[in-house]
Amino acid sequence: MGAIAAGLQACHVRIETACTQAGRPIGEVSLLAVSKTFPEEAVREAWCAGQTAFGESYVQEAVAKLEALRDLPLEWHFIGPIQSNKTRPVAERFDWVHGVDRMKIAERLSEARPAAMPALNVLIQVNVGGEASKSGVTPDEALPLARAVAGLPRLRLRGFMTIPRPDADSAAARAQFATLRRVFDAARAEGLAVDTLSMGMSDDLEAAILEGSTLVRVGTAIFGKRVYS
Ligand SMILES: *Cc1c(COP(=O)(O)O)cnc(C)c1O
């Protein structure tokens, strides 16, 4: 077995173990393979091992990679920060966007989403750790933005996404995931049709699953260490 297939298999085992510990059905948590900085061949290898959903963070890199991989029926998630002048390529090529934190970006995505494509799945990014430098709305701002985004044509609000503070130990990360879970529960309680909680990465997917994650975004544990040029 190649290293990527082995990495995927190890992730599935971790997800299953965490689901069992949380008393949740295994099918509730899906795995997004974060392929940013890795070449087209790495994605092909993961696809051969059964992986179909991939995440990218940089528009220019992603556009070239998606083009090269058009022959495969893959699901693409844009998980990086979106600048307003880059909304068009994202709206035209991706299936999901995880980092929406402003109405202006949501409106531009909605306008640019081609009518022939299904609605673009959108997650609101919430900054649960209160870091000044991180994108995302505060937990208090998340529901008003979610309501507004849910009203836009060509978008389908699916839920929320977060990245905990990098300095968080596992207890602190878990508390931050729990904050996002409360936002998600409140959205459902008021009738928003959300079903996705995107939280958990290579180092903290167990804590995220214990707090209700439905989608973990894993790069390093599948593809190895990233090298930025
Ligand atoms: C890069 C990235 C990941 C993957 O992180 P790993 O620690 O390599 O698993 C997950 N989510 C986002 C938003 C990312 O930018």
Ligand as a Chemical Component Dictionary entry (heavy atoms), coordinates in Angstrom:
data_LIG
# 
_chem_comp.id                   LIG 
_chem_comp.type                 NON-POLYMER 
_chem_comp.pdbx_formal_charge   0 
_chem_comp.three_letter_code    LIG 
# 
loop_
_chem_comp_atom.comp_id 
_chem_comp_atom.atom_id 
_chem_comp_atom.alt_atom_id 
_chem_comp_atom.type_symbol 
_chem_comp_atom.charge 
_chem_comp_atom.model_Cartn_x 
_chem_comp_atom.model_Cartn_y 
_chem_comp_atom.model_Cartn_z 
_chem_comp_atom.pdbx_ordinal 
LIG C1 C1 C 0 -4.487 23.309 5.687  1  
LIG C2 C2 C 0 -5.794 23.228 6.342  2  
LIG C3 C3 C 0 -6.245 22.043 6.949  3  
LIG C4 C4 C 0 -5.405 20.780 7.053  4  
LIG O1 O1 O 0 -4.580 20.863 8.177  5  
LIG P1 P1 P 0 -3.700 19.610 8.667  6  
LIG O2 O2 O 0 -3.228 20.031 10.009 7  
LIG O3 O3 O 0 -2.592 19.447 7.675  8  
LIG O4 O4 O 0 -4.585 18.424 8.715  9  
LIG C5 C5 C 0 -7.519 22.032 7.477  10 
LIG N1 N1 N 0 -8.319 23.122 7.441  11 
LIG C6 C6 C 0 -7.913 24.276 6.874  12 
LIG C7 C7 C 0 -8.849 25.435 6.863  13 
LIG C8 C8 C 0 -6.653 24.365 6.323  14 
LIG O5 O5 O 0 -6.264 25.530 5.782  15 
# 
loop_
_chem_comp_bond.comp_id 
_chem_comp_bond.atom_id_1 
_chem_comp_bond.atom_id_2 
_chem_comp_bond.value_order 
_chem_comp_bond.pdbx_ordinal 
LIG C1 C2 SING 1  
LIG C2 C3 SING 2  
LIG C2 C8 DOUB 3  
LIG C3 C4 SING 4  
LIG C3 C5 DOUB 5  
LIG C4 O1 SING 6  
LIG O1 P1 SING 7  
LIG P1 O2 DOUB 8  
LIG P1 O3 SING 9  
LIG P1 O4 SING 10 
LIG C5 N1 SING 11 
LIG N1 C6 DOUB 12 
LIG C6 C7 SING 13 
LIG C6 C8 SING 14 
LIG C8 O5 SING 15 
# 
